[in-house]
């Protein structure tokens, strides 16, 4: 990554987050017998997310999301769907752990998280961490084979 000042990096990260919020990638729903779907809510702020995914005997063949909420939760869901396509279950779980570790104040591993590093600043606002991890929690439940259409709290 080029050597940029903290302010410039913060501006770049803000742009990435706003771009994913305004132009979400992989928005929608996967239907069919082979689709797994989980819906979660953040009772603290009212954010809602539905993650649906399809596995093709291992790797994540498709992952999509629907929801409503703040820019952080929706941008995180969009970035997550981009990052997870084609990943194995182990890679997805590892990426989730790395992302949550970053939000807990750990290192931001750009080589494994890519654009998701733009959300590293959320660690400074503990109340917003639930917003950023909502889609990830739903995805982990979906990978665990939760019943399609299940509801729960983040």
C-alpha positions as a Markdown table, in Angstrom:
| # | Residue | x | y | z |
|---|---|---|---|---|
| 1 | Unk | 0.0 | 0.0 | 0.0 |
| 2 | Unk | 1.3 | 3.5 | -0.8 |
| 3 | Unk | 2.6 | 5.6 | 2.1 |
| 4 | Unk | -0.3 | 8.0 | 2.8 |
| 5 | Unk | -1.0 | 10.1 | 5.9 |
| 6 | Unk | -3.6 | 9.1 | 8.5 |
| 7 | Unk | -6.1 | 11.7 | 7.2 |
| 8 | Unk | -5.8 | 10.5 | 3.6 |
| 9 | Unk | -6.2 | 6.9 | 4.6 |
| 10 | Unk | -9.2 | 7.7 | 6.8 |
| 11 | Unk | -10.7 | 9.5 | 3.8 |
| 12 | Unk | -10.0 | 6.5 | 1.5 |
| 13 | Unk | -11.6 | 4.2 | 4.0 |
| 14 | Unk | -14.6 | 6.4 | 4.3 |
| 15 | Unk | -15.0 | 6.4 | 0.5 |
| 16 | Unk | -14.9 | 2.6 | 0.3 |
| 17 | Unk | -17.5 | 2.3 | 3.0 |
| 18 | Unk | -19.8 | 4.8 | 1.4 |
| 19 | Unk | -19.4 | 3.2 | -2.0 |
| 20 | Unk | -20.4 | -0.2 | -0.7 |
| 21 | Unk | -23.3 | 1.4 | 1.2 |
| 22 | Unk | -24.6 | 3.3 | -1.8 |
| 23 | Unk | -23.8 | 0.6 | -4.4 |
| 24 | Unk | -24.1 | -2.7 | -2.5 |
| 25 | Unk | -22.6 | -5.7 | -4.2 |
| 26 | Unk | -24.4 | -9.0 | -4.3 |
| 27 | Unk | -27.7 | -7.6 | -2.9 |
| 28 | Unk | -30.6 | -10.0 | -3.2 |
| 29 | Unk | -31.7 | -13.4 | -2.2 |
| 30 | Unk | -30.8 | -16.9 | -3.3 |
| 31 | Unk | -33.7 | -19.3 | -3.6 |
| 32 | Unk | -34.0 | -23.0 | -4.2 |
| 33 | Unk | -33.5 | -26.2 | -2.3 |
| 34 | Unk | -29.7 | -25.8 | -2.0 |
| 35 | Unk | -29.9 | -22.3 | -0.5 |
| 36 | Unk | -29.2 | -21.7 | 3.1 |
| 37 | Unk | -30.6 | -18.6 | 4.7 |
| 38 | Unk | -30.3 | -16.9 | 8.1 |
| 39 | Unk | -31.8 | -13.6 | 9.3 |
| 40 | Unk | -30.5 | -11.7 | 12.2 |
| 41 | Unk | -31.4 | -8.4 | 13.9 |
| 42 | Unk | -29.3 | -6.1 | 16.1 |
| 43 | Unk | -31.8 | -5.3 | 18.9 |
| 44 | Unk | -29.6 | -2.3 | 20.0 |
| 45 | Unk | -30.1 | -0.3 | 16.8 |
| 46 | Unk | -32.7 | -2.1 | 14.7 |
| 47 | Unk | -30.4 | -3.2 | 11.9 |
| 48 | Unk | -31.7 | -6.3 | 10.1 |
| 49 | Unk | -29.8 | -8.6 | 7.7 |
| 50 | Unk | -30.7 | -11.7 | 5.8 |
| 51 | Unk | -27.8 | -13.7 | 4.4 |
| 52 | Unk | -28.4 | -16.4 | 1.9 |
| 53 | Unk | -25.7 | -18.7 | 0.4 |
| 54 | Unk | -25.2 | -21.7 | -1.8 |
| 55 | Unk | -22.4 | -24.1 | -1.5 |
| 56 | Unk | -21.2 | -26.3 | -4.3 |
| 57 | Unk | -19.8 | -29.3 | -2.4 |
| 58 | Unk | -17.4 | -27.0 | -0.5 |
| 59 | Unk | -16.6 | -23.5 | -1.7 |
| 60 | Unk | -19.2 | -20.8 | -1.4 |
| 61 | Unk | -20.7 | -20.6 | -4.8 |
| 62 | Unk | -22.9 | -17.6 | -4.1 |
| 63 | Unk | -23.6 | -15.4 | -1.2 |
| 64 | Unk | -26.1 | -12.5 | -1.1 |
| 65 | Unk | -27.7 | -10.2 | 1.4 |
| 66 | Unk | -30.9 | -8.2 | 2.0 |
| 67 | Unk | -31.3 | -5.9 | 4.9 |
| 68 | Unk | -31.8 | -2.4 | 6.2 |
| 69 | Unk | -29.7 | -0.5 | 8.6 |
| 70 | Unk | -26.8 | 1.9 | 9.0 |
| 71 | Unk | -24.1 | 2.5 | 6.5 |
| 72 | Unk | -21.7 | 0.4 | 8.6 |
| 73 | Unk | -23.9 | -2.8 | 8.7 |
| 74 | Unk | -24.8 | -2.6 | 5.0 |
| 75 | Unk | -21.3 | -1.8 | 3.8 |
| 76 | Unk | -19.9 | -4.6 | 5.9 |
| 77 | Unk | -22.5 | -7.0 | 4.4 |
| 78 | Unk | -21.6 | -5.9 | 0.8 |
| 79 | Unk | -17.8 | -6.2 | 1.4 |
| 80 | Unk | -18.3 | -9.6 | 3.1 |
| 81 | Unk | -20.3 | -11.0 | 0.1 |
| 82 | Unk | -17.5 | -9.9 | -2.2 |
| 83 | Unk | -14.8 | -11.3 | -0.1 |
| 84 | Unk | -16.4 | -14.7 | 0.5 |
| 85 | Unk | -17.3 | -15.8 | -3.0 |
| 86 | Unk | -15.3 | -18.9 | -3.9 |
| 87 | Unk | -13.9 | -19.3 | -0.5 |
| 88 | Unk | -13.9 | -22.7 | 1.3 |
| 89 | Unk | -15.8 | -23.0 | 4.6 |
| 90 | Unk | -12.5 | -22.9 | 6.6 |
| 91 | Unk | -11.4 | -19.8 | 4.7 |
| 92 | Unk | -14.7 | -18.1 | 5.5 |
| 93 | Unk | -14.5 | -19.0 | 9.2 |
| 94 | Unk | -10.9 | -17.8 | 9.3 |
| 95 | Unk | -11.8 | -14.5 | 7.5 |
| 96 | Unk | -14.6 | -14.0 | 10.0 |
| 97 | Unk | -12.3 | -14.5 | 12.9 |
| 98 | Unk | -9.7 | -12.1 | 11.4 |
| 99 | Unk | -12.4 | -9.5 | 10.8 |
| 100 | Unk | -13.8 | -9.7 | 14.3 |
| 101 | Unk | -10.3 | -9.7 | 15.7 |
| 102 | Unk | -9.5 | -6.5 | 13.9 |
| 103 | Unk | -12.7 | -4.9 | 15.3 |
| 104 | Unk | -11.6 | -6.0 | 18.8 |
| 105 | Unk | -8.4 | -3.9 | 18.3 |
| 106 | Unk | -6.2 | -6.5 | 16.7 |
| 107 | Unk | -4.1 | -6.0 | 13.6 |
| 108 | Unk | -5.8 | -5.2 | 10.3 |
| 109 | Unk | -4.4 | -7.9 | 8.0 |
| 110 | Unk | -5.0 | -6.3 | 4.6 |
| 111 | Unk | -3.6 | -9.3 | 2.8 |
| 112 | Unk | -6.4 | -11.5 | 4.1 |
| 113 | Unk | -9.2 | -8.9 | 4.5 |
| 114 | Unk | -8.7 | -6.7 | 1.5 |
| 115 | Unk | -11.3 | -3.8 | 1.4 |
| 116 | Unk | -12.7 | -5.0 | 4.8 |
| 117 | Unk | -9.7 | -3.2 | 6.4 |
| 118 | Unk | -11.7 | 0.0 | 5.7 |
| 119 | Unk | -13.9 | -0.9 | 8.6 |
| 120 | Unk | -11.0 | -1.1 | 11.1 |
| 121 | Unk | -11.9 | 2.4 | 12.4 |
| 122 | Unk | -15.1 | 0.9 | 13.8 |
| 123 | Unk | -13.0 | -0.6 | 16.6 |
| 124 | Unk | -12.9 | 2.9 | 18.1 |
| 125 | Unk | -16.7 | 2.9 | 18.5 |
| 126 | Unk | -17.6 | -0.3 | 20.5 |
| 127 | Unk | -21.3 | 0.4 | 20.1 |
| 128 | Unk | -20.9 | 0.1 | 16.3 |
| 129 | Unk | -19.0 | -3.2 | 16.3 |
| 130 | Unk | -22.3 | -5.1 | 16.4 |
| 131 | Unk | -23.3 | -3.2 | 13.3 |
| 132 | Unk | -20.2 | -4.3 | 11.4 |
| 133 | Unk | -20.4 | -7.9 | 12.6 |
| 134 | Unk | -24.1 | -8.5 | 12.0 |
| 135 | Unk | -23.7 | -10.0 | 8.5 |
| 136 | Unk | -20.7 | -12.0 | 9.6 |
| 137 | Unk | -22.7 | -13.5 | 12.5 |
| 138 | Unk | -25.5 | -14.5 | 10.1 |
| 139 | Unk | -23.0 | -16.0 | 7.7 |
| 140 | Unk | -21.4 | -18.1 | 10.4 |
| 141 | Unk | -24.9 | -19.4 | 11.4 |
| 142 | Unk | -25.7 | -20.1 | 7.7 |
| 143 | Unk | -22.5 | -22.1 | 7.3 |
| 144 | Unk | -23.4 | -24.1 | 10.4 |
| 145 | Unk | -26.5 | -25.2 | 8.5 |
| 146 | Unk | -29.1 | -23.2 | 10.5 |
| 147 | Unk | -32.7 | -23.7 | 9.4 |
| 148 | Unk | -33.6 | -21.5 | 6.4 |
| 149 | Unk | -35.4 | -18.4 | 7.4 |
| 150 | Unk | -34.2 | -18.6 | 11.0 |
| 151 | Unk | -34.4 | -15.4 | 13.1 |
| 152 | Unk | -32.3 | -14.4 | 16.0 |
| 153 | Unk | -30.5 | -11.5 | 17.6 |
| 154 | Unk | -26.9 | -10.6 | 16.8 |
